[in-house]
Amino acid sequence: MLVVVVLGTVIDLGSKTVAFNTLADAPVALDRSEVVDATELQALLPRHEPTVVVPYLLEFKLVLNPGAVFGIGAGKRVFFIIATTLAIAFALWMFVRWTGPRDRWAHIAIGLVISGGLGNLYDRVRFACVRDFLHPLPGVNYPFGISTPWSGTEVWPYVSNLADLWLIIGVVVLVGFLWFGPRNDAPSADEKAARKAA
C-alpha cells in the first residue's frame, strides 16, 4: 500500500507540474494569494489551445478547479481540506481493520484512494485550487441532441487530473473487493472464548 501511495502521489504531482510548465506558451506559476482573491480563476491562466493527444478521445488543457471532482462545491476550500483529511484517515483505518496480509487488491485500492486524496490535498493547501489538465472525450456529444442537466450535450465536459483517476479506480476496486472479496466466516478467538464461557 505504501508503495502505491508514494508512486501515485509522485506521479500525480509530477504530471501536474509538467502540464502547467509545458502546455501553455510559458510556464504557469500559481500564487496562492492571487488564487484566493481571484473572481475568475481561469483568468490566471494564459490563453492556450488544447493539446490533442488522440482526437475525440483525449486532450490536455489547463484548468484551475476551485471545487472537488467535476468542479462540485466551488469555493468550499476548507470543507474539502477537512473532508479529504478525514477520507484519508478512514482509508488508513480500513487498511488496518478490514484487510489482511494477502488482500493485495484492497491494499492497492486503498493506496490509490490515499494517493489521489494526497495529490489534490497538496494542491488545495499549496495553491488554494486543484490543477487539472486531462480532458477525456473532448467534443464528443450525445446522439440525437440528447442533453443532461450536469453536462449539457457533451458526454464528458470535465477536465481532471491523475489524482481523480486514482480515486475513481481505487473506489471501484475497493467496492469490488468488499462485494466479491473473500469472506472470513470463521469465529475469532474472542468469539470462541465467549462461546466457551456461555
C-alpha positions in Angstrom: 0.0 0.0 0.0 2.8 2.4 0.9 4.5 1.9 -2.4 1.2 2.7 -4.3 0.7 5.8 -2.1 4.2 7.1 -2.8 4.2 6.3 -6.5 0.7 7.5 -7.1 1.3 10.9 -5.3 4.6 11.5 -7.0 3.2 10.6 -10.5 0.2 12.9 -9.9 2.1 15.9 -8.7 4.8 15.4 -11.3 2.3 15.2 -14.1 0.6 18.4 -12.9 3.9 20.2 -12.8 4.9 19.1 -16.2 1.5 20.0 -17.7 1.5 23.5 -16.1 5.1 24.1 -17.2 4.7 23.0 -20.8 1.1 23.1 -22.2 0.9 26.9 -22.4 3.4 29.1 -24.3 5.1 29.9 -20.9 5.2 28.0 -17.6 2.3 28.8 -15.3 3.4 29.9 -11.9 0.4 30.0 -9.5 0.4 32.3 -6.5 -1.9 31.2 -3.7 -2.9 34.8 -2.7 -3.9 35.6 -6.3 -6.0 32.4 -6.5 -7.8 33.2 -3.2 -8.5 36.8 -4.4 -9.5 35.9 -8.0 -13.1 36.2 -9.1 -12.4 34.2 -12.2 -9.8 31.5 -11.8 -9.3 30.7 -15.4 -8.2 34.4 -16.0 -5.0 33.4 -14.1 -4.1 31.0 -16.9 -2.6 32.2 -20.2 -4.7 31.6 -23.3 -3.7 28.3 -24.9 -5.1 25.8 -27.4 -5.7 22.3 -26.1 -3.1 19.7 -27.0 -4.8 16.9 -28.8 -3.4 13.5 -27.9 -6.0 11.3 -29.6 -8.8 13.2 -31.5 -12.2 12.8 -29.7 -10.5 10.6 -27.0 -8.1 12.7 -25.0 -6.7 16.2 -25.0 -4.6 18.2 -22.5 -6.0 21.5 -21.4 -5.1 23.6 -18.3 -7.9 24.3 -15.8 -8.0 25.5 -12.2 -10.6 23.8 -10.2 -11.9 25.5 -7.0 -14.1 22.6 -6.0 -14.0 18.8 -5.9 -14.3 16.3 -8.7 -16.2 17.7 -11.7 -15.9 21.2 -10.1 -18.6 20.3 -7.5 -18.7 22.7 -4.5 -16.6 25.5 -5.8 -15.5 27.9 -3.0 -15.7 25.3 -0.3 -11.9 25.0 0.1 -11.7 24.5 3.8 -14.5 21.9 3.8 -12.7 19.9 1.1 -9.4 20.0 3.0 -11.1 18.7 6.1 -13.2 16.1 4.2 -10.1 14.9 2.3 -8.1 14.5 5.6 -11.0 12.5 7.1 -11.2 10.3 4.0 -7.5 9.6 4.1 -7.8 8.7 7.8 -10.8 6.4 7.1 -8.8 4.7 4.3 -6.0 4.0 6.7 -8.4 2.7 9.3 -9.8 0.3 6.6 -6.3 -0.9 5.8 -5.7 -1.7 9.4 -9.1 -3.2 10.3 -10.6 -4.7 7.1 -7.7 -6.2 5.3 -5.2 -9.0 5.8 -1.7 -9.6 4.5 -3.0 -11.3 1.4 -5.5 -8.7 0.4 -3.3 -7.1 -2.2 -6.1 -5.7 -4.4 -7.6 -4.0 -1.4 -4.1 -2.6 -0.5 -3.6 -1.3 -4.0 -7.1 0.2 -4.0 -6.6 1.9 -0.6 -3.2 3.2 -1.8 -4.8 4.7 -4.9 -7.5 6.4 -2.8 -4.9 7.8 -0.4 -2.6 9.0 -3.2 -5.4 10.6 -5.0 -6.5 12.4 -1.9 -3.0 13.5 -1.1 -2.4 14.8 -4.6 -5.4 17.0 -4.6 -5.0 17.9 -0.9 -1.5 19.2 -1.7 -2.9 21.4 -4.4 -5.7 22.8 -2.2 -3.3 23.7 0.6 -0.4 25.0 -1.7 -2.4 26.7 -4.4 -6.0 27.1 -3.0 -7.3 25.2 -6.0 -6.7 21.9 -7.9 -4.6 21.8 -11.1 -6.4 19.9 -13.8 -5.3 19.1 -17.3 -6.8 15.8 -18.6 -9.9 16.1 -20.8 -11.2 12.7 -22.0 -13.8 12.5 -24.8 -13.3 16.2 -25.9 -16.1 17.4 -28.2 -18.0 14.1 -28.1 -21.7 14.8 -27.9 -24.7 12.7 -27.0 -26.5 11.3 -30.1 -29.9 12.7 -31.3 -29.4 16.0 -29.5 -29.7 14.5 -26.0 -28.6 16.7 -23.2 -28.3 16.2 -19.4 -28.6 18.8 -16.6 -25.0 18.1 -15.5 -23.1 18.0 -18.8 -25.3 19.6 -21.4 -24.9 17.9 -24.8 -21.3 16.9 -24.3 -20.6 13.4 -22.9 -17.7 14.5 -20.7 -17.1 18.2 -20.4 -15.0 17.8 -17.3 -11.2 18.3 -17.0 -9.5 16.4 -14.3 -6.1 15.0 -13.3 -4.4 11.7 -12.3 -5.4 12.1 -8.7 -9.0 12.0 -9.7 -8.3 8.9 -11.8 -6.6 7.2 -8.9 -9.6 8.0 -6.7 -12.1 6.5 -9.1 -10.1 3.4 -9.8 -9.4 2.9 -6.1 -13.0 3.2 -5.1 -14.2 0.9 -7.8 -11.6 -1.8 -6.9 -12.4 -1.4 -3.2 -16.1 -1.8 -3.8 -15.4 -4.9 -5.8 -13.2 -6.2 -3.0 -15.8 -5.6 -0.4 -18.6 -7.1 -2.6 -16.8 -10.1 -4.0 -13.7 -10.5 -1.8 -13.0 -13.4 0.5 -15.3 -13.7 3.4 -14.0 -15.0 6.7 -17.0 -16.5 8.5 -14.8 -18.5 10.9 -15.3 -17.2 14.5 -12.5 -15.2 16.0 -10.6 -16.2 19.1 -12.7 -13.7 21.2 -15.9 -15.2 19.8 -14.7 -18.8 20.6 -13.8 -17.7 24.2 -17.2 -16.1 24.6 -19.0 -19.2 23.4 -17.0 -21.4 25.8 -17.8 -19.1 28.7 -21.5 -19.3 27.8 
